[in-house]
Amino acid sequence: MSTNISVTHRFGQRVRELRKARQLSQEEFGDLCGLDRTYISGIERGLRNVALRNIEAISKALDVSLAELFEEI
């Protein structure tokens, strides 16, 4: 991935990649994370600067470590 892309966009791309690999809709994923679907959409589009507690919730919902979540970012 290019480092010219903002970290929020790169993080969002990674979340989308992992969510889709688990065949989850944004709504299903949001329910697993305890986050609204529109918030998930904003993350995946790189529009949200995600709080650490939400990053942890995303990691748990995807069943990956924080290190795995940040791979290639």
C-alpha positions as CSV (number, residue, x, y, z in Angstrom):
1,M,0.0,0.0,0.0
2,S,1.1,3.5,-0.8
3,T,2.2,5.6,2.2
4,N,0.8,8.6,0.2
5,I,-2.7,7.5,1.3
6,S,-3.7,8.8,4.7
7,V,-3.6,6.4,7.7
8,T,-7.4,6.7,8.1
9,H,-7.9,5.5,4.5
10,R,-5.3,2.7,4.9
11,F,-7.0,1.6,8.2
12,G,-10.4,1.7,6.6
13,Q,-9.2,-0.4,3.6
14,R,-7.8,-3.0,6.0
15,V,-11.0,-3.2,8.0
16,R,-13.0,-3.6,4.8
17,E,-10.7,-6.3,3.6
18,L,-10.9,-8.3,6.8
19,R,-14.7,-7.8,7.1
20,K,-15.3,-9.0,3.6
21,A,-13.0,-12.0,4.1
22,R,-15.4,-13.0,6.9
23,Q,-18.4,-12.4,4.7
24,L,-19.9,-9.9,7.0
25,S,-22.1,-7.0,6.0
26,Q,-21.4,-3.6,7.5
27,E,-24.5,-4.0,9.6
28,E,-23.6,-7.5,10.9
29,F,-20.1,-6.3,11.6
30,G,-21.3,-3.2,13.4
31,D,-23.5,-5.4,15.6
32,L,-20.5,-7.5,16.5
33,C,-18.4,-4.4,17.3
34,G,-21.2,-2.6,19.1
35,L,-20.9,0.2,16.6
36,D,-23.4,1.7,14.2
37,R,-23.3,0.6,10.5
38,T,-22.9,4.2,9.4
39,Y,-19.8,4.6,11.7
40,I,-18.4,1.4,10.1
41,S,-19.0,2.9,6.7
42,G,-17.2,6.1,7.7
43,I,-14.2,4.0,9.0
44,E,-14.0,2.0,5.8
45,R,-14.1,5.2,3.6
46,G,-11.3,6.7,5.7
47,L,-13.6,9.5,7.1
48,R,-13.3,8.6,10.7
49,N,-10.3,8.9,13.1
50,V,-11.1,5.9,15.2
51,A,-10.7,5.9,19.0
52,L,-8.5,3.2,20.5
53,R,-11.4,1.5,22.3
54,N,-13.2,1.2,19.0
55,I,-10.1,-0.2,17.3
56,E,-10.0,-2.8,20.0
57,A,-13.7,-3.7,19.5
58,I,-13.0,-4.0,15.7
59,S,-10.1,-6.3,16.4
60,K,-12.1,-8.5,18.7
61,A,-15.0,-8.6,16.2
62,L,-12.7,-9.7,13.4
63,D,-11.0,-12.2,15.7
64,V,-7.5,-10.8,14.9
65,S,-4.8,-9.3,17.2
66,L,-4.2,-5.6,17.1
67,A,-0.9,-6.3,15.3
68,E,-2.7,-8.3,12.6
69,L,-5.3,-5.5,12.2
70,F,-2.4,-3.1,11.5
71,E,-0.5,-5.3,9.1
72,E,0.3,-3.4,5.9
73,I,-0.8,-0.1,7.3
